[in-house]
Amino acid sequence: MKNKIPNLTNSNTMLATVVTFLLLATIITMGMLTPLIAKLVNGVDLSLESAYFNNRSAIPVAALVLLLSTCMLTGYADKKYVIPVVAGSALLSIIFAVISPFGNTPIDISLPILIVALLATFYRIYNMIMSRKNAATKEMIRKISAHVIHIGILMILLGIVLSSNMKMEGSAILSSDSNEIISFGGQHYQLKMNSMNSYYSGEAFRSYPASSYTTEVIFDIYKDGSYFKSGKVNYITDFKWGQTYTTTYINRGLTEELFIAPRAIDESAGEIDLYMRTVPFINCLWGGIYLMVIGIAVLLFTDRGKKEKMSHSTSTASEKIRPDTADNEDKYDRMLQQEIKKRKTKRMKDKR
C-alpha cells in the first residue's frame, strides 16, 4: 500500500524538534542577555521575572512535547493514526483552555499534551519490548533507558506546571499566650504554638555574653483539623557577623510539600509571624529528575560496554588477519629476492 504520509518520518520529526529547540534556546538566551545589554548601554538595572520566560517559552515547549509524541508513535503505530492522535491532544488543549475544567489556564493547556506524550512513550517502550523479545538484554536496556530520560523530562514539566500553578501561600501570627489553632490563607494545614524559648550560644563577643542569640519556636501542625506533626523554626541574631537569619521547616510528603519559615518575631509580646506554603505534586519534579539521572547513567554504562565489545571484536579480527598478512609479506620478500637473483645471474652471463 502506498504511503499516504511520506513526510512523516523519524528524520523529519527530529529535524523539526531540533529547529524548535533552537528557537527555545534563542528565546531563553535573549532573555538572559537583555538585562546585561540594558546595563551596558543605558546603565539601567533590569530584572526579568519568571513570567517573562514562561509566557515566551510556552508555545515552543508545547510544540516540543507534541513532537515527542510524534517521535514515540512513528514507526510503532500506523502513520494514519499518528497525526490524528497528536492533533487531537493539541485540539483538546485548546478546548480545555476555553472551558477551563481545572480553573487554571496553564494546567488546562498543558495536561492533555503532557499526558498523551507520557502514554505515547509508555506505548513505545511496550512495543519495543514485545517486538524484541529475543534481543540482547543489554541492548534492550540501552534503548529503554533513552525513553526513561523522555519520561523524566515529561515528569519534570508536569511537576513544574502543577506545583507552580497549584501552590498556596499565606502568613499568620502565632502567639505563645494563646492555644488557638491558626489557619493560613485557605490551606488545609493549621498551626498552634507550643513554646518560644530564647538563649545565647557560642563564645563571648565584645559586650555580648555570646556570639549569637537564638529564639526557638516549637509548634504543632494540624491537617484538616487533626494533629499531623510537630515542627520547629529558629530566629537567630549573629552578633559576630552582624546579621539575622532563620531556619525553616520542610515536610515532603508523597503528594505535596509543606514549607514554613519565620518572617518577623516580637519576643516581648511572645509573637511570631510565620509564612506557610503548600506545594502539591512537587514530587513529580523530583521524580522526573531522578528518572533522568538513572536513564542517563544506564545509557552511558551500556554505551561504554557496547564500545568496549566492538573494540574487542575489532582487535580480535585484526589478530586473526595479521598472521595471513605476515605470511604474504614473507612470500613477497622471497619472490623479490628471487627476481633480484635472476637479474644478477643474467647480467653476469651477458658480460661473459
Secondary structure, DSSP 8 states (H G I E B T S, - for coil): ---S-TT--HHHHHHHHHHHHHHHHHHHHHHHHHHHHHHHHH-------HHHHHHHHHHHHHHHHHHHHHHHHBTTB-HHHHHHHHHHHHHHHHHHHHH-TTS-HHHHHHHHHHHHHHHHHHHHHHHHHHHTTTS-HHHHHHHHHHHHHHHHHHHHHHHHHHHHHH-EEEEEEEETT----EE-TT-SEEEEEEEEEEEEESS-BTTBSSSEEEEEEEEEEEETTEEEEEEEEEEEEETTTTEEEE--EEEE-SSEEEEEEEEEEETTTTEEEEEEEEEETHHHHHHHHHHHHHHHHHHHHHHHHHHHHHHHHHHHHHHHHHHHHHHHHHHHHHHHHHHHHHHHHHHHHHH-
